[in-house]
C-alpha cells in the first residue's frame, strides 16, 4: 500500500460523506505530483474535474470536513 493510500485512510474519520473523502485523495495526489503549478485550476484538471470548484475548497467545511480555520 502506498503512503498516499495510508494517509488517505487515516483521514477518513475527518469526512462526513464518501464523495468529499474521495475528492480529498485526488487533491492530495495532485499536491504530491510533478505538476509545474499547483493551484485550484491545475489540481482540478489533474483530478479530471470540468471546473475548478471540484478541488478549490477541499479544506473547508463546505466539502464535508471538520477542519479548524
PDB file of N, CA, C and O in Angstrom:
ATOM      1  N   UNK A   1       0.847  -1.179   0.000  1.00  0.00           N
ATOM      2  CA  UNK A   1       0.000   0.000   0.000  1.00  0.00           C
ATOM      3  C   UNK A   1       0.892   1.241   0.000  1.00  0.00           C
ATOM      4  O   UNK A   1       1.875   1.314   0.737  1.00  0.00           O
ATOM      5  N   UNK A   2       0.539   2.196  -0.822  1.00  0.00           N
ATOM      6  CA  UNK A   2       1.345   3.409  -0.941  1.00  0.00           C
ATOM      7  C   UNK A   2       1.154   4.325   0.271  1.00  0.00           C
ATOM      8  O   UNK A   2       0.184   4.198   1.018  1.00  0.00           O
ATOM      9  N   UNK A   3       2.086   5.236   0.444  1.00  0.00           N
ATOM     10  CA  UNK A   3       1.967   6.221   1.516  1.00  0.00           C
ATOM     11  C   UNK A   3       0.730   7.078   1.336  1.00  0.00           C
ATOM     12  O   UNK A   3       0.076   7.441   2.314  1.00  0.00           O
ATOM     13  N   UNK A   4       0.399   7.408   0.081  1.00  0.00           N
ATOM     14  CA  UNK A   4      -0.807   8.193  -0.187  1.00  0.00           C
ATOM     15  C   UNK A   4      -2.052   7.440   0.272  1.00  0.00           C
ATOM     16  O   UNK A   4      -2.941   8.027   0.889  1.00  0.00           O
ATOM     17  N   UNK A   5      -2.118   6.164  -0.023  1.00  0.00           N
ATOM     18  CA  UNK A   5      -3.271   5.349   0.389  1.00  0.00           C
ATOM     19  C   UNK A   5      -3.373   5.277   1.911  1.00  0.00           C
ATOM     20  O   UNK A   5      -4.468   5.362   2.467  1.00  0.00           O
ATOM     21  N   UNK A   6      -2.241   5.121   2.577  1.00  0.00           N
ATOM     22  CA  UNK A   6      -2.255   5.070   4.041  1.00  0.00           C
ATOM     23  C   UNK A   6      -2.718   6.395   4.641  1.00  0.00           C
ATOM     24  O   UNK A   6      -3.529   6.415   5.567  1.00  0.00           O
ATOM     25  N   UNK A   7      -2.197   7.498   4.109  1.00  0.00           N
ATOM     26  CA  UNK A   7      -2.602   8.810   4.602  1.00  0.00           C
ATOM     27  C   UNK A   7      -4.088   9.037   4.354  1.00  0.00           C
ATOM     28  O   UNK A   7      -4.801   9.519   5.234  1.00  0.00           O
ATOM     29  N   UNK A   8      -4.545   8.696   3.179  1.00  0.00           N
ATOM     30  CA  UNK A   8      -5.952   8.877   2.839  1.00  0.00           C
ATOM     31  C   UNK A   8      -6.841   8.088   3.793  1.00  0.00           C
ATOM     32  O   UNK A   8      -7.861   8.599   4.255  1.00  0.00           O
ATOM     33  N   UNK A   9      -6.466   6.862   4.089  1.00  0.00           N
ATOM     34  CA  UNK A   9      -7.250   6.040   5.005  1.00  0.00           C
ATOM     35  C   UNK A   9      -7.278   6.644   6.414  1.00  0.00           C
ATOM     36  O   UNK A   9      -8.298   6.576   7.100  1.00  0.00           O
ATOM     37  N   UNK A  10      -6.166   7.230   6.837  1.00  0.00           N
ATOM     38  CA  UNK A  10      -6.112   7.844   8.174  1.00  0.00           C
ATOM     39  C   UNK A  10      -7.023   9.065   8.275  1.00  0.00           C
ATOM     40  O   UNK A  10      -7.485   9.404   9.364  1.00  0.00           O
ATOM     41  N   UNK A  11      -7.283   9.725   7.147  1.00  0.00           N
ATOM     42  CA  UNK A  11      -8.121  10.918   7.153  1.00  0.00           C
ATOM     43  C   UNK A  11      -9.618  10.621   7.109  1.00  0.00           C
ATOM     44  O   UNK A  11     -10.429  11.531   7.280  1.00  0.00           O
ATOM     45  N   UNK A  12      -9.989   9.385   6.886  1.00  0.00           N
ATOM     46  CA  UNK A  12     -11.406   9.036   6.728  1.00  0.00           C
ATOM     47  C   UNK A  12     -12.302   9.550   7.857  1.00  0.00           C
ATOM     48  O   UNK A  12     -13.397  10.026   7.557  1.00  0.00           O
ATOM     49  N   UNK A  13     -11.917   9.485   9.123  1.00  0.00           N
ATOM     50  CA  UNK A  13     -12.790   9.981  10.189  1.00  0.00           C
ATOM     51  C   UNK A  13     -13.072  11.490  10.107  1.00  0.00           C
ATOM     52  O   UNK A  13     -13.994  11.983  10.758  1.00  0.00           O
ATOM     53  N   UNK A  14     -12.296  12.208   9.324  1.00  0.00           N
ATOM     54  CA  UNK A  14     -12.490  13.658   9.186  1.00  0.00           C
ATOM     55  C   UNK A  14     -13.612  14.012   8.220  1.00  0.00           C
ATOM     56  O   UNK A  14     -14.002  15.177   8.136  1.00  0.00           O
ATOM     57  N   UNK A  15     -14.133  13.046   7.498  1.00  0.00           N
ATOM     58  CA  UNK A  15     -15.120  13.306   6.459  1.00  0.00           C
ATOM     59  C   UNK A  15     -16.466  12.693   6.809  1.00  0.00           C
ATOM     60  O   UNK A  15     -16.548  11.553   7.264  1.00  0.00           O
ATOM     61  N   UNK A  16     -17.514  13.468   6.588  1.00  0.00           N
ATOM     62  CA  UNK A  16     -18.864  13.005   6.873  1.00  0.00           C
ATOM     63  C   UNK A  16     -19.463  12.233   5.695  1.00  0.00           C
ATOM     64  O   UNK A  16     -20.348  11.399   5.884  1.00  0.00           O
ATOM     65  N   UNK A  17     -18.982  12.512   4.479  1.00  0.00           N
ATOM     66  CA  UNK A  17     -19.556  11.892   3.283  1.00  0.00           C
ATOM     67  C   UNK A  17     -18.460  11.253   2.438  1.00  0.00           C
ATOM     68  O   UNK A  17     -17.300  11.663   2.491  1.00  0.00           O
ATOM     69  N   UNK A  18     -18.843  10.241   1.658  1.00  0.00           N
ATOM     70  CA  UNK A  18     -17.878   9.499   0.846  1.00  0.00           C
ATOM     71  C   UNK A  18     -17.323  10.330  -0.313  1.00  0.00           C
ATOM     72  O   UNK A  18     -16.138  10.225  -0.631  1.00  0.00           O
ATOM     73  N   UNK A  19     -18.158  11.150  -0.945  1.00  0.00           N
ATOM     74  CA  UNK A  19     -17.710  11.909  -2.118  1.00  0.00           C
ATOM     75  C   UNK A  19     -16.596  12.892  -1.766  1.00  0.00           C
ATOM     76  O   UNK A  19     -15.587  12.913  -2.471  1.00  0.00           O
ATOM     77  N   UNK A  20     -16.717  13.703  -0.720  1.00  0.00           N
ATOM     78  CA  UNK A  20     -15.598  14.587  -0.365  1.00  0.00           C
ATOM     79  C   UNK A  20     -14.346  13.813   0.047  1.00  0.00           C
ATOM     80  O   UNK A  20     -13.225  14.262  -0.197  1.00  0.00           O
ATOM     81  N   UNK A  21     -14.538  12.663   0.666  1.00  0.00           N
ATOM     82  CA  UNK A  21     -13.404  11.819   1.049  1.00  0.00           C
ATOM     83  C   UNK A  21     -12.644  11.369  -0.194  1.00  0.00           C
ATOM     84  O   UNK A  21     -11.413  11.411  -0.215  1.00  0.00           O
ATOM     85  N   UNK A  22     -13.359  10.942  -1.225  1.00  0.00           N
ATOM     86  CA  UNK A  22     -12.724  10.530  -2.478  1.00  0.00           C
ATOM     87  C   UNK A  22     -12.054  11.722  -3.161  1.00  0.00           C
ATOM     88  O   UNK A  22     -10.970  11.590  -3.729  1.00  0.00           O
ATOM     89  N   UNK A  23     -12.699  12.877  -3.104  1.00  0.00           N
ATOM     90  CA  UNK A  23     -12.146  14.077  -3.717  1.00  0.00           C
ATOM     91  C   UNK A  23     -10.843  14.485  -3.026  1.00  0.00           C
ATOM     92  O   UNK A  23      -9.919  14.973  -3.678  1.00  0.00           O
ATOM     93  N   UNK A  24     -10.771  14.287  -1.733  1.00  0.00           N
ATOM     94  CA  UNK A  24      -9.557  14.642  -0.989  1.00  0.00           C
ATOM     95  C   UNK A  24      -8.356  13.837  -1.480  1.00  0.00           C
ATOM     96  O   UNK A  24      -7.241  14.356  -1.537  1.00  0.00           O
ATOM     97  N   UNK A  25      -8.576  12.586  -1.830  1.00  0.00           N
ATOM     98  CA  UNK A  25      -7.466  11.773  -2.348  1.00  0.00           C
ATOM     99  C   UNK A  25      -6.961  12.327  -3.677  1.00  0.00           C
ATOM    100  O   UNK A  25      -5.754  12.379  -3.914  1.00  0.00           O
ATOM    101  N   UNK A  26      -7.879  12.737  -4.537  1.00  0.00           N
ATOM    102  CA  UNK A  26      -7.482  13.342  -5.805  1.00  0.00           C
ATOM    103  C   UNK A  26      -6.687  14.621  -5.558  1.00  0.00           C
ATOM    104  O   UNK A  26      -5.687  14.881  -6.228  1.00  0.00           O
ATOM    105  N   UNK A  27      -7.139  15.410  -4.597  1.00  0.00           N
ATOM    106  CA  UNK A  27      -6.470  16.663  -4.254  1.00  0.00           C
ATOM    107  C   UNK A  27      -5.054  16.388  -3.730  1.00  0.00           C
ATOM    108  O   UNK A  27      -4.094  17.028  -4.161  1.00  0.00           O
ATOM    109  N   UNK A  28      -4.931  15.440  -2.805  1.00  0.00           N
ATOM    110  CA  UNK A  28      -3.616  15.097  -2.262  1.00  0.00           C
ATOM    111  C   UNK A  28      -2.702  14.543  -3.340  1.00  0.00           C
ATOM    112  O   UNK A  28      -1.509  14.846  -3.361  1.00  0.00           O
ATOM    113  N   UNK A  29      -3.246  13.740  -4.227  1.00  0.00           N
ATOM    114  CA  UNK A  29      -2.453  13.194  -5.319  1.00  0.00           C
ATOM    115  C   UNK A  29      -1.893  14.308  -6.198  1.00  0.00           C
ATOM    116  O   UNK A  29      -0.737  14.255  -6.619  1.00  0.00           O
ATOM    117  N   UNK A  30      -2.710  15.303  -6.468  1.00  0.00           N
ATOM    118  CA  UNK A  30      -2.243  16.447  -7.247  1.00  0.00           C
ATOM    119  C   UNK A  30      -1.167  17.236  -6.524  1.00  0.00           C
ATOM    120  O   UNK A  30      -0.225  17.722  -7.151  1.00  0.00           O
ATOM    121  N   UNK A  31      -1.296  17.366  -5.210  1.00  0.00           N
ATOM    122  CA  UNK A  31      -0.307  18.122  -4.437  1.00  0.00           C
ATOM    123  C   UNK A  31       1.066  17.469  -4.449  1.00  0.00           C
ATOM    124  O   UNK A  31       2.080  18.166  -4.429  1.00  0.00           O
ATOM    125  N   UNK A  32       1.115  16.146  -4.481  1.00  0.00           N
ATOM    126  CA  UNK A  32       2.416  15.472  -4.458  1.00  0.00           C
ATOM    127  C   UNK A  32       2.913  15.132  -5.861  1.00  0.00           C
ATOM    128  O   UNK A  32       3.990  14.558  -6.019  1.00  0.00           O
ATOM    129  N   UNK A  33       2.127  15.488  -6.879  1.00  0.00           N
ATOM    130  CA  UNK A  33       2.517  15.195  -8.254  1.00  0.00           C
ATOM    131  C   UNK A  33       3.608  16.159  -8.730  1.00  0.00           C
ATOM    132  O   UNK A  33       4.037  17.052  -7.999  1.00  0.00           O
ATOM    133  N   UNK A  34       4.035  15.955  -9.954  1.00  0.00           N
ATOM    134  CA  UNK A  34       5.065  16.832 -10.519  1.00  0.00           C
ATOM    135  C   UNK A  34       4.456  17.956 -11.365  1.00  0.00           C
ATOM    136  O   UNK A  34       5.112  18.473 -12.269  1.00  0.00           O
ATOM    137  N   UNK A  35       3.223  18.331 -11.081  1.00  0.00           N
ATOM    138  CA  UNK A  35       2.612  19.457 -11.787  1.00  0.00           C
ATOM    139  C   UNK A  35       3.485  20.704 -11.609  1.00  0.00           C
ATOM    140  O   UNK A  35       3.964  20.964 -10.505  1.00  0.00           O
ATOM    141  N   UNK A  36       3.697  21.471 -12.670  1.00  0.00           N
ATOM    142  CA  UNK A  36       4.541  22.655 -12.536  1.00  0.00           C
ATOM    143  C   UNK A  36       3.906  23.750 -11.671  1.00  0.00           C
ATOM    144  O   UNK A  36       4.610  24.526 -11.025  1.00  0.00           O
ATOM    145  N   UNK A  37       2.573  23.805 -11.665  1.00  0.00           N
ATOM    146  CA  UNK A  37       1.849  24.771 -10.833  1.00  0.00           C
ATOM    147  C   UNK A  37       0.775  24.014 -10.069  1.00  0.00           C
ATOM    148  O   UNK A  37       0.123  23.122 -10.612  1.00  0.00           O
ATOM    149  N   UNK A  38       0.601  24.370  -8.826  1.00  0.00           N
ATOM    150  CA  UNK A  38      -0.399  23.687  -8.006  1.00  0.00           C
ATOM    151  C   UNK A  38      -1.381  24.717  -7.466  1.00  0.00           C
ATOM    152  O   UNK A  38      -1.202  25.264  -6.379  1.00  0.00           O
ATOM    153  N   UNK A  39      -2.417  24.964  -8.250  1.00  0.00           N
ATOM    154  CA  UNK A  39      -3.489  25.854  -7.823  1.00  0.00           C
ATOM    155  C   UNK A  39      -4.817  25.150  -8.093  1.00  0.00           C
ATOM    156  O   UNK A  39      -4.828  24.020  -8.583  1.00  0.00           O
ATOM    157  N   UNK A  40      -5.920  25.796  -7.782  1.00  0.00           N
ATOM    158  CA  UNK A  40      -7.225  25.160  -7.946  1.00  0.00           C
ATOM    159  C   UNK A  40      -7.475  24.645  -9.349  1.00  0.00           C
ATOM    160  O   UNK A  40      -8.024  23.558  -9.526  1.00  0.00           O
ATOM    161  N   UNK A  41      -7.072  25.423 -10.356  1.00  0.00           N
ATOM    162  CA  UNK A  41      -7.306  25.020 -11.737  1.00  0.00           C
ATOM    163  C   UNK A  41      -6.486  23.791 -12.122  1.00  0.00           C
ATOM    164  O   UNK A  41      -7.027  22.835 -12.678  1.00  0.00           O
ATOM    165  N   UNK A  42      -5.211  23.809 -11.835  1.00  0.00           N
ATOM    166  CA  UNK A  42      -4.365  22.688 -12.248  1.00  0.00           C
ATOM    167  C   UNK A  42      -4.675  21.422 -11.458  1.00  0.00           C
ATOM    168  O   UNK A  42      -4.618  20.321 -12.006  1.00  0.00           O
ATOM    169  N   UNK A  43      -5.002  21.569 -10.173  1.00  0.00           N
ATOM    170  CA  UNK A  43      -5.354  20.390  -9.375  1.00  0.00           C
ATOM    171  C   UNK A  43      -6.672  19.789  -9.846  1.00  0.00           C
ATOM    172  O   UNK A  43      -6.809  18.567  -9.919  1.00  0.00           O
ATOM    173  N   UNK A  44      -7.637  20.640 -10.164  1.00  0.00           N
ATOM    174  CA  UNK A  44      -8.917  20.145 -10.665  1.00  0.00           C
ATOM    175  C   UNK A  44      -8.736  19.442 -12.001  1.00  0.00           C
ATOM    176  O   UNK A  44      -9.320  18.384 -12.234  1.00  0.00           O
ATOM    177  N   UNK A  45      -7.934  20.024 -12.871  1.00  0.00           N
ATOM    178  CA  UNK A  45      -7.689  19.415 -14.177  1.00  0.00           C
ATOM    179  C   UNK A  45      -7.014  18.046 -14.023  1.00  0.00           C
ATOM    180  O   UNK A  45      -7.390  17.082 -14.690  1.00  0.00           O
ATOM    181  N   UNK A  46      -6.028  17.973 -13.151  1.00  0.00           N
ATOM    182  CA  UNK A  46      -5.327  16.702 -12.922  1.00  0.00           C
ATOM    183  C   UNK A  46      -6.262  15.647 -12.338  1.00  0.00           C
ATOM    184  O   UNK A  46      -6.084  14.453 -12.579  1.00  0.00           O
ATOM    185  N   UNK A  47      -7.268  16.091 -11.563  1.00  0.00           N
ATOM    186  CA  UNK A  47      -8.224  15.165 -10.948  1.00  0.00           C
ATOM    187  C   UNK A  47      -9.346  14.784 -11.910  1.00  0.00           C
ATOM    188  O   UNK A  47     -10.201  13.964 -11.576  1.00  0.00           O
ATOM    189  N   UNK A  48      -9.344  15.381 -13.105  1.00  0.00           N
ATOM    190  CA  UNK A  48     -10.370  15.052 -14.076  1.00  0.00           C
ATOM    191  C   UNK A  48     -11.650  15.847 -13.927  1.00  0.00           C
ATOM    192  O   UNK A  48     -12.678  15.476 -14.493  1.00  0.00           O
ATOM    193  N   UNK A  49     -11.604  16.945 -13.168  1.00  0.00           N
ATOM    194  CA  UNK A  49     -12.777  17.777 -12.979  1.00  0.00           C
ATOM    195  C   UNK A  49     -12.974  18.715 -14.166  1.00  0.00           C
ATOM    196  O   UNK A  49     -12.010  19.093 -14.832  1.00  0.00           O
ATOM    197  N   UNK A  50     -14.213  19.085 -14.425  1.00  0.00           N
ATOM    198  CA  UNK A  50     -14.514  20.016 -15.508  1.00  0.00           C
ATOM    199  C   UNK A  50     -14.419  21.468 -15.065  1.00  0.00           C
ATOM    200  O   UNK A  50     -14.266  22.364 -15.895  1.00  0.00           O
ATOM    201  N   UNK A  51     -14.509  21.701 -13.756  1.00  0.00           N
ATOM    202  CA  UNK A  51     -14.418  23.057 -13.212  1.00  0.00           C
ATOM    203  C   UNK A  51     -13.471  23.072 -12.040  1.00  0.00           C
ATOM    204  O   UNK A  51     -13.146  22.026 -11.478  1.00  0.00           O
ATOM    205  N   UNK A  52     -13.031  24.245 -11.674  1.00  0.00           N
ATOM    206  CA  UNK A  52     -12.105  24.414 -10.553  1.00  0.00           C
ATOM    207  C   UNK A  52     -12.759  24.069  -9.228  1.00  0.00           C
ATOM    208  O   UNK A  52     -12.071  23.624  -8.310  1.00  0.00           O
ATOM    209  N   UNK A  53     -14.059  24.258  -9.098  1.00  0.00           N
ATOM    210  CA  UNK A  53     -14.715  24.106  -7.804  1.00  0.00           C
ATOM    211  C   UNK A  53     -14.610  22.701  -7.231  1.00  0.00           C
ATOM    212  O   UNK A  53     -14.842  22.507  -6.037  1.00  0.00           O
ATOM    213  N   UNK A  54     -14.269  21.724  -8.049  1.00  0.00           N
ATOM    214  CA  UNK A  54     -14.120  20.367  -7.536  1.00  0.00           C
ATOM    215  C   UNK A  54     -12.987  20.220  -6.551  1.00  0.00           C
ATOM    216  O   UNK A  54     -13.050  19.352  -5.680  1.00  0.00           O
ATOM    217  N   UNK A  55     -11.950  21.035  -6.653  1.00  0.00           N
ATOM    218  CA  UNK A  55     -10.789  20.905  -5.775  1.00  0.00           C
ATOM    219  C   UNK A  55     -10.434  22.177  -5.004  1.00  0.00           C
ATOM    220  O   UNK A  55      -9.609  22.122  -4.092  1.00  0.00           O
ATOM    221  N   UNK A  56     -11.018  23.288  -5.336  1.00  0.00           N
ATOM    222  CA  UNK A  56     -10.547  24.533  -4.740  1.00  0.00           C
ATOM    223  C   UNK A  56     -10.888  24.686  -3.272  1.00  0.00           C
ATOM    224  O   UNK A  56     -10.192  25.413  -2.563  1.00  0.00           O
ATOM    225  N   UNK A  57     -11.936  24.029  -2.786  1.00  0.00           N
ATOM    226  CA  UNK A  57     -12.351  24.213  -1.400  1.00  0.00           C
ATOM    227  C   UNK A  57     -12.313  22.934  -0.590  1.00  0.00           C
ATOM    228  O   UNK A  57     -13.133  22.753   0.310  1.00  0.00           O
ATOM    229  N   UNK A  58     -11.390  22.053  -0.885  1.00  0.00           N
ATOM    230  CA  UNK A  58     -11.364  20.761  -0.187  1.00  0.00           C
ATOM    231  C   UNK A  58     -11.015  20.873   1.289  1.00  0.00           C
ATOM    232  O   UNK A  58     -11.193  19.901   2.023  1.00  0.00           O
ATOM    233  N   UNK A  59     -10.533  22.004   1.749  1.00  0.00           N
ATOM    234  CA  UNK A  59     -10.151  22.111   3.160  1.00  0.00           C
ATOM    235  C   UNK A  59     -11.182  22.879   3.978  1.00  0.00           C
ATOM    236  O   UNK A  59     -10.888  23.265   5.109  1.00  0.00           O
ATOM    237  N   UNK A  60     -12.366  23.110   3.450  1.00  0.00           N
ATOM    238  CA  UNK A  60     -13.386  23.846   4.186  1.00  0.00           C
ATOM    239  C   UNK A  60     -14.539  22.942   4.558  1.00  0.00           C
ATOM    240  O   UNK A  60     -14.670  21.837   4.033  1.00  0.00           O
ATOM    241  N   UNK A  61     -15.365  23.409   5.456  1.00  0.00           N
ATOM    242  CA  UNK A  61     -16.493  22.593   5.901  1.00  0.00           C
ATOM    243  C   UNK A  61     -17.524  22.412   4.808  1.00  0.00           C
ATOM    244  O   UNK A  61     -18.336  21.492   4.896  1.00  0.00           O
ATOM    245  N   UNK A  62     -17.528  23.246   3.783  1.00  0.00           N
ATOM    246  CA  UNK A  62     -18.462  23.099   2.663  1.00  0.00           C
ATOM    247  C   UNK A  62     -18.272  21.745   1.983  1.00  0.00           C
ATOM    248  O   UNK A  62     -19.208  21.205   1.394  1.00  0.00           O
ATOM    249  N   UNK A  63     -17.085  21.211   2.064  1.00  0.00           N
ATOM    250  CA  UNK A  63     -16.764  19.954   1.382  1.00  0.00           C
ATOM    251  C   UNK A  63     -17.043  18.741   2.289  1.00  0.00           C
ATOM    252  O   UNK A  63     -16.822  17.604   1.872  1.00  0.00           O
ATOM    253  N   UNK A  64     -17.513  18.963   3.491  1.00  0.00           N
ATOM    254  CA  UNK A  64     -17.859  17.858   4.363  1.00  0.00           C
ATOM    255  C   UNK A  64     -16.801  17.497   5.390  1.00  0.00           C
ATOM    256  O   UNK A  64     -16.914  16.470   6.059  1.00  0.00           O
ATOM    257  N   UNK A  65     -15.785  18.319   5.522  1.00  0.00           N
ATOM    258  CA  UNK A  65     -14.742  18.037   6.507  1.00  0.00           C
ATOM    259  C   UNK A  65     -14.999  18.814   7.784  1.00  0.00           C
ATOM    260  O   UNK A  65     -15.904  19.645   7.853  1.00  0.00           O
ATOM    261  N   UNK A  66     -14.200  18.537   8.777  1.00  0.00           N
ATOM    262  CA  UNK A  66     -14.337  19.243  10.054  1.00  0.00           C
ATOM    263  C   UNK A  66     -12.999  19.837  10.447  1.00  0.00           C
ATOM    264  O   UNK A  66     -12.455  19.515  11.503  1.00  0.00           O
ATOM    265  N   UNK A  67     -12.475  20.695   9.608  1.00  0.00           N
ATOM    266  CA  UNK A  67     -11.174  21.297   9.889  1.00  0.00           C
ATOM    267  C   UNK A  67     -11.352  22.627  10.619  1.00  0.00           C
ATOM    268  O   UNK A  67     -12.394  23.273  10.512  1.00  0.00           O
ATOM    269  N   UNK A  68     -10.330  23.021  11.353  1.00  0.00           N
ATOM    270  CA  UNK A  68     -10.327  24.328  12.007  1.00  0.00           C
ATOM    271  C   UNK A  68      -9.728  25.350  11.069  1.00  0.00           C
ATOM    272  O   UNK A  68      -8.800  25.056  10.315  1.00  0.00           O
ATOM    273  N   UNK A  69     -10.270  26.564  11.124  1.00  0.00           N
ATOM    274  CA  UNK A  69      -9.722  27.623  10.278  1.00  0.00           C
ATOM    275  C   UNK A  69      -9.213  28.759  11.125  1.00  0.00           C
ATOM    276  O   UNK A  69      -8.712  29.750  10.593  1.00  0.00           O
TER     277      UNK A  69
END
